Amino acid sequence: MVAVLELLARSWAWVLARGIFTVLFGALAVFWPEITLVALVILFGAYAIVDGAGILAMGLRRSSGRGFLIVVGALGIIAGLVALLWPDITALVLLYVIAIWAIVTGVGSIVSGLGLSRDAGGRWLFILSGLAGVVLGILLLADPGSGAVALVVTIGFFAIIWGIITVMTSVRLRRLAKELDAW
């Protein structure tokens, strides 16, 4: 368990970058709600590639139990590439892609948080971040008939919340990395 915690602590910059990109994506969605579906597809595609690459990098740095992170990172990259290569994707298909992606990455964060037995202070941040993603995915699947603007604004608000929690997690991980270096 110490190895997982140490890996997460050493990867705090990736977690910070992920949180910042999530907040930026959310702010664009909230403050520019009349964005076209094609622009949303491009924004989501770019975000999913960056987020997937960060998760993949963390998975590749692990010595054991890295399969889940590698799969989630690869799925994020694939989802982003699909969105960029086929920007004429329909709103309903995009909604399902985003919902499933949010649930999968949310579950990944929850699993990571539950695996942190030694760091009770940062554990709840991972779990809370994961819950935000799972709730977003479930809400999107529950009402797929919502309008595009409502979808954009909903995604934006959840992304901002998720991003802020992720940034907070990175700050905690950075402190933990300094503690581990002091040992």
N, C-alpha and C positions, 0 to 999 in steps of 0.2 A: 504494500500500500504506500510505503514511503516513496517508491520509485514513481508511482503515478502522481503523487503530490509534488514531487520534485520536478517532474516533467512539466506539469501545469504551471508551476511557479516560474520555471525557466522560459516558458512560452507566453509570459504575461504580455509581451509586446504584440503578439498575434491576436490575443484576446482583446487588447486595447484597439488595435486596428479594426477588428471585427465590429466592436461596439461603435466606433466613430463612423464607419461606413453605414452601419445600421441606422444611427441617428440621422445622418445626412440623407439617406434614402427616405426615411420617414418624414423628415422636414420638407423635402421636395414634394412628396405625395400629399401632405397636409396643406402646405401653403401654395400649391399649384394644382388644385383639384381638377381644373379643366384640361389637364394634360390628356393628350390623346392616348388611345390604347397602344399604338405603336411605340410612343415614347415610354409608356409604362413597361412595355415588353423589353425595350432596350435598357432601361434603368434596372429592371429586375434581373435581366441577363447579366449585366456587368456586376451587379451586387452579388448574385449567386456564384459567379466565377471567383470573385475575390474572397467571399466567405468560404466557398468550397476549398479554394487553394490554402487558406489559413488552417482549416480543419485537417486537410490532407497533410500539410506540413507538420502539424502537431502529431498526427498519427504515425507518420514516417519516422519521427524522432523517438517514438516509444520503442522499448525493447520487447515488451510483452503486452498482449491484450490490445494490440493496435488495430486489429481488423475492423472493428466497428467504426472508428474514426476515419479510417481509410475509405470505407464504403460510403459513409455520410459525406465526406469531402468529395469523393468522386461523383456521387449523385448530385451534389451542389454544382459542380463544374458542368456536368452533363445537362442539368436543368438550365443553366445559364447559356450554354452553347445552343441548345434547342431553341430557346427564346430568341437568341440573336440571329440564328440561321433561318428561322421561319417567323419573321415579325408579324405576318398576317394571321397569326394564331387567333382563334376566337376567344372572346371574353370568358366563356364558360370553361374552355380548356385551360386557359391561363389561371382561372380561379382554382381549378382542381390541382394544377401543378404547384401553385403557391401554397395551397392548403396542405397538401401532402408533404411538401418540402418543410413547411413550418412545423408540422407534427413530428416528422422524423428528426429534424435538428433539435426540436424541443425535448423529445424523449432522450436524445443524446446528451443534452445538458443536464437533464434530471439524473440520468444514469451516472454521469461524471460527478455530480454533486453528492449522490448517495454513496459513491465510492470514496469520498473524502472523510474518513473517520477521524483523522488527526487534526484537521483544520475546521473546527466547528464554526468559526467566524466567517469563512468564505463559502462553506458548504451551502448555506441557505441561498446565497446569491446565485449559484449555479442552478439550484432547484427552482428558484423564482424565475430566472431567465427561461428555463425550460418550460415551466408552466405557462408563461406568457406566449411562447411559441405554440404550444399545444392548444391553448384557448383560441388563439387566432385561427389556427387550422380548423378547429371544430366549428367556430362561428361561420367561417367561410363556407364550409360544407353544409351547414344547417340551412343557409338561405342563399342558394346559388342564383336566385332570380334578382338579386339586388342590382341596382344600377351601377354603371362603371364609376361614377363619381363617388358613390357611397363606398364602393370597394377600395378605391384609391385612398380615401380619407381614413377608412378603417385600418387598412394596411399601414398607412402612415402613422397613426396614433400608436398602434401596437409596436411598430418598428422603433419609434422613439422610446417607448417604455423599455422594450427589449434591449435597445442599444445603451440606454443609460444604465440599466442593471449590468450589462456586459462590461461597460467602462468601469463601473464600481468593482466588479469582479477582478478586472485587470489590476486595479490599484491594490486590492488585497493580495493578489498573487505577486505583485512586485515587492510588497512588504515581506511576504513569505520568502521570496527568493533572497532578499537581503538577510533574513534570519538564517536561512539555510547556508548562505555563504559565511556567516559568522561562526557556524558550527565548525 
